[in-house]
């Protein structure tokens, strides 16, 4: 594989955002994901190669390490930040159609709940997997979800809740979405949730961690 893609993948995996970033210590002073992605494109590497050979495998490795407790939320957030820095340079190619996204993923924390770290991690991991993300933020009601789904037919939806008190709101939102958009695939996640709750409220998949969501979404890749 091209050494530039290997370097870019390593920068993302270890959370090296740009040259000025002090993290991680072993890469101090070296180019980060931001510069490496820009230079690779300027030097004629294909945007699709950056995505499929560097960014997606790097985020896969990050997800694997996170699920095995080899890294924790801070390292995962740094990797996601580095991936985002690289993705800035790929966005124009997504918009022009030169790079095909795997689909659209709509995500939000349900109404009454203001927690966003879990949601943000899932959004970043899924984006790193080649999906176009619409992040609705926190405290999102059913009307906003339904309107956004109407505007993006065929999108997959992710709902997050971190409080036992907002789990009931999640159930309401799933019911409302399924009434209007019965074919919409809905993923749910959050600390108090489990597989049984997912089935009970009629959602399609329970993701115990960001990697679970990414793995599940692979079947829908266009």
N, C-alpha and C positions, 0 to 999 in steps of 0.2 A: 504494500500500500504506500501511497505518496507520503513522504515524511511530514509534509505540511498538514496533512489530514490527521496523522498520528499526534502531532504536537497540539493541534486544535482539540482533538478528543481528550488529551491529557489535561489541557487547561480547563476544560469544562468539568471533567471528572473530579479534579482536585480543587475546583472553585477559584481559579485564577481569572479574575474578571478583566483586568487590563494591566498594563506595565507598572502603573503606580500602585496597584493593589499590594499590600504587604502580606496578604494571605494567598496561598500557603507559604510558610517560611522557606521551604526548599526551592520555590520558584521565584523568590524575591528578585526584582530587577529584570526578569525575563518578560517577553511579550505575553499578553493575556489573550483571552478568547476574542475580545473586541478587535485588537490589532491583527491577530492571526486570521480571523475570518475575512476581514477587509483585504488584507494582503493576498490571501488565497484567491479571492475573486478578481482582484486587480491583475493577478498573474495568470488568469485564464482558467482556473479550476471551475468545474461546473457547480452551480448552486445545489443541484440535486445530490452531487457527490458529498458536498459539505454536510448536507442533512443526513443522508443515508449511511455514509461511511465514517463520519466523525461525531456529529451531535447525537443522533438517535442511539448508537451503540454506547456512547459515553453516559447518557442518561439511563440507559439500561443497566450499566454497571453500577451507577449510583443507587438506583432502585434496589438492585440485588444486595448491595452492601448494607443499605438501610434496613431491608427486611431481615437480614442476618445479624442485625445489631452491631455491625462493624463500624458504622458511622451513625451519627445522630442528627437531630433536626438542624442544628447550626451548620454542620458541614453540607447537609442536603440543600439548605437555603443558599449557601455560597455557590454550590454547583449550579443550582437553578438560576442564580443571578448571572453567572458566567455564560450559561446557555442563552439567557435572554440578551446579553450583550452581543453574542454572535448572531442571534436571530434578527437583530435590528438590520443587519446587512443583507439578510435573506428576504426580509419583508417585501421589498420592491419586486422580487422575482415571484413571490406568491401572488401579489396583486396583479402582475402582468400576465400571469398564467404560465410562466416559464417553469415554475415548480408547482406541481399539483399537490394540494393538501389531501390528507386521507379522509377529510370530512370536517364538519363543524361540531364543536363541543360547547354547549351552553352550560355554565356552572354558576351556582350561587349558594350562599348560606341562607337557610329558610327564615321566614319572617319571625321576629322576636329574638333572633340570635345574632349577636354581633361578632362572633369568633371567625377569624379568617385565615389563621396560619395553615390549618389542614386543607382548606379550600385552595389557598394559594399554591401550596405544594403540589396538589393534584393538577391544578391548571398548568403549572410550569412543566411538570413531568409529561402531561398529555401533549402540550405544545412541543416539547422536546421530542415527542414521538411522531411529530409531523402533522398535527391537527391544527386547524384554525380555531382559536379560542374566543368565546364571548363571555367575559366575566361580568356578571351582574352585581357583584359585590355582596354585601351582607344585608340581612333583614329584608329579603326579597319575597314578595307575596305571589300568590298564584296568578294574578292578572298579568304581572310582568313576565313571568315564565311563559304563559300562554301566548301573549303578544309576540314575544321574541321567537317562540317556536313557529308561529304563523309567518314570521318574516324570514325564517330560515328552515324551510321544509326539509325534512330528512335529517335534521340535526339530532345528535344524541345529547341527553340532559344529565347533569350531575347535581345532586342535592346534598348539602352538608348541614349537619346539626351537631352541636357539641353539648347541648343541655338536654336532660331528660324532659324538661318542661316544653322544649320546642320540638321534640319528636312527634308529638300529636299534630303540630302544624305541618310537619313533613308528610304525614299521612293524608291530610286534607289536600295538600298541594298535588301529591301523586294522583289522588282521585280526580281532582279537577282537570289536570293535564290529560289523563287517560280518557275522560269523558269527551273532551274536545279533539284531542289528538291521540286516538287509541293505538296507533302504530308507533308512537314515540318510545324509544328505548330510554329507560330511566335508571341511572346508577345512584345509589345512596351510600353515604359514609359518614363517619364521625364516631367519637369515643364511646358513646352509650349504645350504639347500634349493634345488631347482630343479624345473622342469616334469617332467623325466625321472624324478626321484626320486618325485615325486607319483604319476606313472603306475605306477611300479614297485611301490609299496606299496599300490596300489589305492584311493588317496584320490580325491576327486571334483574338487578344484580346488586349485591352488597360488596363493596370494596373495603377490606380491612385496612388497606394502606394504599399510597399512590401507585405503587408498582402493580397492585391487583387491578386497579382501574386501567392502567396502560395495557396490561396483558389481555384483559377482557375486550378492550377496544380493537385489538388487532384483527378480530374476525370481521369488523365492519370496514376495514381499510379499502378505499376505492381502488 
